Each structure stands twice: as C-alpha cells, then as structure tokens.
Amino acid sequence: MIHSEMKVWQLSIDLVEDVFKLTKKFPKEETYTLAQQMKRVAISIPSNIAEGMARNTTKECIRFLHISLGSLSELDTQLIIVNRLGFTNGENRDRLNRVKMLLLGNIRHLRTKL
C-alpha cells in the first residue's frame, strides 16, 4: 500500500496543519522554542509512516510506525503543556487520539503478518 492512501497518514497530515495553525497563535517569545519543537515532532509523524511503508520488510515498517507513535506521544505531552500555559484550550486532542488509534491498529495488523 502507498503511504498517501493510508487513513492514518492522511489524518497525521491534517494534524500537522492543525499544529502549524495553533502555533501561530502562541506568544512571540515561544516562536523559537515550544512552537518549533511542536512543528518538528508533528512533521515527523507522517514522515515516519511514509518511511516505514517504503521499507522492505514488515518488521521495519512496524519499527517506523512505533517511531511515529513515540512522536505522537511527544506531541500529546506538548499539547498538554500549551494547554496548561493557557496558549490553547485543548483542541487537536481528538485528531491526535484518532491518529493514535489508527497507528495502533496498523501495528496490530502488521504483527499478524510476522
């Protein structure tokens, strides 16, 4: 399957858009700190899904999906932080949770092929 046809990849691209829009609202002093980190980690989620799908083996694909899952957890933590700091009101958590569930489902599915 081509990565761009995967629902999890498509939703993670939407999540990247959400993060870029959200970080535009941050205070100016956060432009080069938390905002940049959130953008980088958000971009890494669909990037690792794409890289995993391009790998030769199911085991390698699963490894890259796990890397995406780790990045997703990092982004989740950052969203909690910006919410506590009052930069946001908790938006984007629904999409993040959908991406997480799809990633876990894909990992479970691929493990059955090992």
C-alpha positions as CSV (number, residue, x, y, z in Angstrom):
1,M,0.0,0.0,0.0
2,I,1.2,3.5,-0.8
3,H,1.5,5.7,2.4
4,S,-0.6,8.5,0.9
5,E,-3.5,6.1,0.6
6,M,-3.5,5.3,4.3
7,K,-6.1,7.0,6.5
8,V,-3.5,7.3,9.4
9,W,-1.1,9.1,7.1
10,Q,-3.8,11.5,5.8
11,L,-5.0,12.3,9.4
12,S,-1.5,12.8,10.6
13,I,-1.0,15.4,7.7
14,D,-4.2,17.1,9.0
15,L,-2.6,17.1,12.4
16,V,0.5,18.8,11.1
17,E,-1.7,21.5,9.6
18,D,-3.5,21.9,13.0
19,V,-0.2,22.3,14.8
20,F,1.0,24.9,12.4
21,K,-2.2,26.9,12.8
22,L,-2.1,26.5,16.5
23,T,1.5,27.6,17.0
24,K,0.8,30.8,15.0
25,K,-1.4,31.9,18.0
26,F,1.4,31.4,20.5
27,P,3.1,34.4,22.2
28,K,6.0,35.8,20.3
29,E,8.6,34.5,22.8
30,E,7.5,30.9,22.0
31,T,8.2,31.2,18.3
32,Y,11.6,29.5,18.5
33,T,11.1,27.2,21.4
34,L,8.0,25.2,22.1
35,A,6.3,26.1,18.8
36,Q,9.3,25.0,16.7
37,Q,9.6,21.7,18.7
38,M,5.9,21.0,18.1
39,K,6.2,21.6,14.4
40,R,9.2,19.3,14.1
41,V,7.6,16.5,16.0
42,A,4.3,16.9,14.2
43,I,6.1,16.6,10.8
44,S,7.9,13.5,12.0
45,I,4.7,11.6,12.5
46,P,3.6,11.3,8.8
47,S,7.2,11.3,7.7
48,N,7.9,8.1,9.7
49,I,4.7,6.5,8.5
50,A,5.8,7.1,4.9
51,E,9.3,5.9,5.5
52,G,8.0,2.7,7.2
53,M,5.7,1.9,4.3
54,A,8.7,2.3,1.9
55,R,10.8,-0.2,3.8
56,N,11.4,-3.8,2.6
57,T,10.1,-5.7,5.5
58,T,7.1,-5.8,7.7
59,K,9.3,-5.7,10.8
60,E,11.0,-2.4,9.6
61,C,7.5,-1.0,8.8
62,I,6.4,-1.7,12.3
63,R,9.5,-0.1,13.8
64,F,8.8,3.1,11.9
65,L,5.2,3.1,13.0
66,H,6.4,2.8,16.6
67,I,8.6,5.8,16.0
68,S,5.6,7.7,14.8
69,L,3.7,6.6,17.9
70,G,6.6,7.9,20.0
71,S,6.4,11.3,18.2
72,L,2.7,11.3,18.7
73,S,3.1,10.8,22.4
74,E,5.7,13.7,22.5
75,L,3.2,15.9,20.7
76,D,0.5,14.9,23.1
77,T,2.7,16.0,26.0
78,Q,3.4,19.3,24.3
79,L,-0.3,19.9,23.7
80,I,-0.9,19.3,27.4
81,I,1.8,21.8,28.3
82,V,0.5,24.6,26.0
83,N,-3.0,24.0,27.3
84,R,-1.7,24.4,30.9
85,L,0.1,27.5,29.9
86,G,-3.1,28.9,28.5
87,F,-2.0,29.0,24.9
88,T,-4.8,26.7,23.8
89,N,-8.0,25.2,25.2
90,G,-7.2,21.5,24.4
91,E,-8.1,21.5,20.7
92,N,-6.4,19.0,18.5
93,R,-6.5,16.2,21.1
94,D,-9.4,14.4,19.2
95,R,-7.5,14.2,16.0
96,L,-4.3,13.2,17.9
97,N,-6.3,10.3,19.6
98,R,-7.7,9.2,16.2
99,V,-4.2,9.0,14.7
100,K,-3.0,7.1,17.8
101,M,-5.8,4.5,17.5
102,L,-5.1,4.1,13.8
103,L,-1.4,3.7,14.3
104,L,-2.0,1.0,17.0
105,G,-4.4,-0.8,14.7
106,N,-1.9,-0.8,11.8
107,I,0.8,-2.1,14.1
108,R,-1.5,-4.9,15.4
109,H,-2.5,-5.8,11.8
110,L,1.1,-5.9,10.6
111,R,2.2,-8.0,13.6
112,T,-0.2,-10.7,12.4
113,K,1.9,-10.9,9.2
114,L,5.1,-11.7,11.0
